[in-house]
Amino acid sequence: MRGKDREILRKEIIDIFNEGVKAVEPILAVKNSIKKEGDILITPNKNYDLNTFQKIIIIGGGKAGSPMARALEDILEDRVDGGWVNVKYGHLHEVKKVKIHEAGHPIPDEEGIKGTTEIVKLLSDLKENDLVFVVISGGGSALLPMPADGITLEEKQATTKVLLECGATIDEINSIRKHLSKIKGGGLMRLAYPANVISLILSDVVGDPLDIIASGPTVPDTSTFKDCMEIIKKYDIEKKIPYTVLKRIEKGLKGEIEETPKDGDPIFEKSENIIIGNNMKAVLAADKKARELGYNTLIISSMIEGETKEVAKVHGAIIKEVKRSGNPISPPACILSGGETTVTIKGKGKGGRNQEFVLACCIDIEGIDKVMILSGGTDGTDGPTDAAGAVGDGETVLRAKKIGLDADKYLNNNDSYHFFQKLDDLLITGPTNTNVMDLRILLIEG
């Protein structure tokens, strides 16, 4: 691949990614979902006369919490009486009346406990004629921690760490989080009752299941203590999680601890949940940009899960087929996919699922000309790194060899971050203040 060709493909693939992220920008997403005409608030399912409410507050948690709160302030103007939203460190946006509080993610910390305690205080004296807006986005599970009785924050942190490292899916992690929390799995609705509740949700979960996004604080919980125990046994982590956590789940199985609220509970009668953005919206925007750049486009799916390295092999096989036969789409092609894969950590390196995807894919397509790969987290964060993901091509492995890097060793050590850092191929965006999982892009020239 000539240098100029690579530079053009690299620029175009990043432009396509950025367009996808732009489409799920939280302020626009909120304002496109609800509107105010005079004293009437219009949502997708209902109209609310704002004059009937005595108090209006905004609460919530997630990486996109700041701009979502700001958008609501813009819409509601002087009707907002205050609020509190927990966000990940550095994910800030200017607001007027709502307190934005920074806390830990993906591992909850004491600041998360402090912020959630303040949210609970705001909910403690609500009446029937009060209105609560709940802003929920990616990271909400970790950013709204309030451990159940008998469980400490440290024990919850340890449990989350074990689940992340064993390769559990996001919905499996959230199922257990809900049963270790006072606020998740519908718990927030118990606290807000009897007020009216409107939840605005930026989905970071495959398929947009409301009970899984941020561990479903405002919706009925479909998971049970029985499910939690099955997850623990599936990954053989009985001896890795804290003893108190295991005992709580065992007590729940015996009916000694109350289950999370289920469908039909009256606490949900005065609530509305609105999905304002999701992965498919980002994928479609990226698809549109690619077509504008002259590519034939194909969306594989916005619901891809599974082990990152295996997903990378499938994408690599598609690249090879396009180059060889022009199927399933002819070059110049842009193939898009979304969702969220998982990494089973076996090495001691640093990286994230997007960087690992690109590295595995580059190894698989080594030597193939005029191909560019990008995988990035729409939140601007991939694993415990400052990168959103990475960019690579058919010459990545060769370029690495020239400077003494063994791509397979870096992959086996889960050290994709340092691999791409040395090649200057990390995708650095900074916090985007949104999160709808990941966006993967393959550009294939003829």
N, C-alpha and C positions, 0 to 999 in steps of 0.2 A: 504494500500500500504506500503510495507516495505521500510525503508529509502533508502536502496541501489537502489531499483527499481526507486524511485522518482528521485534520484540524476542522474541516467543514463538517464532517460527520459528528465530531465531538460537540461542536457548537450547536448543531441541529438537535442532537439527542438531548442536550441539556435544555434547550429552548422548549422542546416538547414536554419534558418533565416539569419545567417551571409553569407551563400553561396548565398542566393538570393540577398542580398545587394551587395555582391562582383561582381555579374554579371552585375550590372548597374553602376559600378565604372566609373566616367566620362572620365578619361584619356583613358582608354581602349575603351570606347564607341565611343569617337571621332576618335581614330586611327583605329577602325574597320569600320568606316563609310566613311572616306575620306583618300586619300593617295596622295603622290607626287612622280612622277617618272621624274627625271630631272627637267625640267621647266614646266611640265604639272601637274596640280592639277586634280585628278580624284575623282568625286563625283558619287553618284548612278545614276544621270540623265544626267551628262554633263562633258566634259573635258574642263579645262580652261588653256590657255597659260599664265603663270604668267608674262611673259615678256611684255604683252600688257597692264599691269596695272602700272600706275604712282605711286599710293599710295595704301597701304594695311593697314587697321586698324581693331582692334577687339573691339567690344563694347558689352554690354549686361547687364543682371541682373538675379539673381537667386542664390539659395543656392549652386549650383554646378558650379557657374561661374568661380571660381579660377582655379580648375583643368581643366576645359574645355578650358580656355584661355591658360593654360600652354601646353596642348596637341597641340593646334594650333601653338604655338610658336615652339614646337618641330618639327612639320611637315613643317612649312614654313621657319624655320631657320631665316636667317638675312633679309628676305623680309618683316617682320613685321615692320611698321613704328611707331607703338604705339597703344594706345587704353585706354579704361576705362570700368571697369565692377563693378557694384554694387553687393555686397553680404551681407548676414545676418551676424550680429556681431559674430565673432568667426569662421566663415566658410572660413578660409584662406588657401592658398596654394602658394608655392613659384613660382613667375613668373619673367620674365626678363624685358620686355618692356611695358607691360600693367599695368596700375594703377588699383589696387584692392582697392575698397572703401567700408567700412563697413557701413551698415545702418539698419534701423528698419524693423522687420517682426514679426508678421503678420500685425501690425499697422504701416503704413508708418510714417517716422519722417523727421526732417529737414535735416539730413544727406542724406536721400534718395533724397530729393529735390536738395541738393547741387551736388550730384553725377550725377543725371539725367541732370542737367543744364550743367555740363561739357561734357556729352555725346552729348547733343544738339550742343554745340560749335564745337565739332569734326565733326559733320555732316554738319555744316553750309556752308562750302566752297568746298564740294565735286564736282568732275567733272565726265563726262561720262566714263573716263578711270580709275576711282578709284574703289577699291573693299573693301566692308565692310563685315566682318564676325560678325554675331550677335549670341551670345551664350545665350540661354534661358533655364531656368530650374525652378523647383518649387520655389515659392516665388517671381517670377519675377513681378507679379502684384504689390505687396507692395513695391518692391525694385526699381521700375522705376516710381516713382510718379512725375507727373507734372500736377497739377490741371488745368482745363480749366479756361478760363477767368471768373472772378466773383466768383470763388470757392477757399476757402482757404484750406491750408493743414489741419487745425484743423477741418474744416467741413467735409473734406474727411475722416479723422480719425474717426470722430463721426459716419459717415455713415457706414464705414467698421465695426465698433464695433457693431452697431445695427444689421447689416446683419449677422455677426458671431453669435450673441446671439439669434437671432430669428430662427436659424436653416436653413437658406437659403443654397442651394447647392453652390458648388464652381463655377459652370457655371452661376448661377444667380448672385452671387456676382460680377463676372467678367463682366457680361453684364452691370451692373450699373457702375462699375469702368471705363469701356471703354468710357462711355458717360460723365464722369467727368474728362477726361484726354485729354491732347494734344498729348500723345505719344502712348497710347494703341489703340486697335481696328484699326490697320493700320496706326496710326499716325506717327510711326517711319519711315515708308516708304515714307510718304510725306516729311519728313525732309531729308532722305537720297537721294531721287531722284535728279539727274539722274544717280547716281552711281549704280554699280552692287552690289547685296546683296545676301550673302549665310547665311542662318540661320540654326544653329545646335540646335536641340531641344530635351531636356530630358523631356519626358511627365510625368506630375503629375496629369493628368485628365483622367477620365474614357472614353475609346474609342478613345483617342488621337485626339480630334478635334482641329485643328490648330488655329481656331479663339478663342478658350477658353483658351488654355495654355498660362499662363502669360498675359492673356487678349489680345492675338493676335496682338502684335505690328507690325508684318511684313506681315500680311495676311488680305484679305478683311474681313470686319466685317459682320456677318449675323444677328446680333442683332440690334434692333432699339430702339428709344425713346419709342415707343409704348410698346415694351417688358419690358422696365424698369418700366414703370408705372404699368403694370400688376403684376410685381414682388412685387412692393411696396404695392399694394392693396391685393395681395395674403397673405402677412404676416401682413397686417394691421399696417403698420409702418409709415403712412403719418404724424402722429404727433410726431414720434420719431426721424425722420431724420431732419437735418437742413432745415430751410425754403428755403434758397438759392438753395439747391440741388433740392428740390421739384419744385421750380419755373423754374430752368433750364430744367428739364425734361418736364415740362408743355410747355415751349417755344419750345422745340424740337418737341413736338407733333404737335404744330401749324406751324412748318416749319420756325420758326424765328431763329433757330440755325442750322447750317450745320450738316448733318448726318456724321457719320464715313464713310470712303471710302469703296465702295462695289466692288464686282466682276466685272471685265471689265475696271476698272480704269487703265490707262496706267502706273501709278506708280509701278504696280506689274509686268510689262513685263520683267524686268531684275532681277528677284529674284528667288531663289530656297530655299525651306524649307525641311529640312532633319530631320526625327525623328531618333535619335541615340540610344534611350533606352526608355522602357516603363514598365508598371507593369507586363505584361505577360512574359517579358524576365526574370524578377526577380522570378516570380512564377515557370517558367520552370526550372530555375537553382535550386530552392529549391526542386522541384519535383525530379530532378536527384539525388541530395544529399540524399534525403529520400530513394530512391530506392537503392542507394549504401549501406545504413545502414540496408537494409533488409525489408523495409516497402512496403506494397501494397499501391499505391498512387492513389489519385483521385483529380483532379482539378475541383472545382465547377465552378468558374468564376473569371476573373480578372476585372469584371465590376460591382461589387456589390456596390450599394448605399443604402440610406435609413437611418432611425433612428437606431442608434447604438444598443439600447436595443432590438429592434425587430429583427435585424440581428443576435444578439447574441442568441436569442431564437431559431431561425432557425438552427444555428450551434449546439446548445445544443440538439435539436431534432434529428439531424443527428447522434450525438454521441450516444444517447440512442438507435437509430435504429441499428447502427453497433454493439453495445454491445448485443442487444437482438436477432437480426436475422442475423447479418452478411451482411446486405444490407445498402447502395448500394455497399459496398466493405467489404471484410472480414479482420479481424485483423490478424497480426499486421498492422494497417492502418495509413496512413498519409493523411489527407484531407487538401487541400490548397485552399485558396481564396484570392483575392486581390480586390482593388478598394478603395473607400473612403466613409465612412459613416459620418453621422452628429449627433450632440448632441444638443437637445433643452435644454438649461440651465434653470433649475428651482430652483436649490439650490445655496448655497454660497461657496461651496467647491472648491477644486483645482483638476484638472485632464485633461484628453484628451480622444478622441474617442477610442483609442486603450486600454487604461487602463479601461475605462468604459465597453468596450466590454468584456474584460476578467472577470471583476467583475460580470457583468450580467450573463455571461456564467457559471461562477463558482456557482452562486446561483442556476441556472437552473439544474446543474448536481450534486448538493450536494450529497455526499455519493457514487458516482459511482467510482469504483476502477480502477486503472491502466489507467488513462487518463491524458494527459497534454495539456494545451492550451497556446498559445502565440499569441499575436497580437502586432505588432510594426510598427511604421512609418519608412520607409526606409531612411528618412533623419536624424534619430536619435532624433527627437523632436516630442513629442506628446502634442499638446495644449501648454499652457503657462508653461510647466514644463521642467525639465532637463532629463526626461526619454523618451525613444523611445516608451515604452509601458509597458507591464507586462506579467508575467507568472503565471499560476494558474492550479489547478487540482480539483478533486472531494473532496479533503480534505481541501481545502482552507477555506471554510466557517467554518468548525469545528475548524481548527487551530485558526481562528480569534476569535471564541467564547471563546476559552480557555484563551485568553488574554483580554477579555472584549470588543471585537469589534462586532458591529451589522452590518453585510454586507448590509442588506436592507437599513438601515439608511444612510450609506455611499453612496450607489447608489442613493438614493433619493436626497441627498444633493450634488450630482455631485462631490463627494470627493474621487474618486478612488485613487488619488495619495497618500494621507495620509494613506489610507487603506493598499495599497500594500507596502508603505514605512515601516510601522510598522511590516509587515510580511517578510520584506527583499525580496520581490518578484517583485520589479521594474526591468524593462529591461533598463539598462543604457549602451549606446554605445558611447555617445559623438557625435558631428557632424560627419556625414559620408561623407559630401560634395556631396551627391547625393539626389535625391528625385523622386521616382516614386510611390507615394502614400503608401498604407499600405499592409502588408503581414500578413495573419492570418494562423496559423498552428494548427491542431488538431492531436495529437498522441494518438492512441487507441490500447492498448494491449488486447489480448484475455482474 
